[in-house]
Amino acid sequence: MMDLKNSRSKARVAVAGLGAIGTSVVRALDRGIEGLTLTAVSAQNAAKHRGWLDQLRSTPEVLPIDKLAEVADIVVECAPSKLARSIVAPATKSPGWATA
């Protein structure tokens, strides 16, 4: 996992779930949060969100939930609780990932 305090590059962030909370997180990341960059999102119905995602300053990749850990340093879980395992399991198996 990247050292956010000592890194000069931005941490890559993926958001799992595009409900009310996930959408707010994505919009905040797109507006800019120091040290972070939005790289990918996942949603049960990606087509439903394509219109507003395409209007972001930097359009994130839309990936299956189990692929987010492959393209991000941080995965923000905003999905329904029934999907938590499908988000957490790939992240904990990814090389370089630490769990807290």
Buried (B, 14 or more C-beta within 10 A) or exposed (E): BEEEEEEEEBBBBBBBBBEEBBBEBBEEBBEEBEEBBBBBBBBEEBEEBEEEBEEBEEEBBBBEBBBBBEBBBBBBBBBEEEBEEBBBEBBEEBEEBEEE
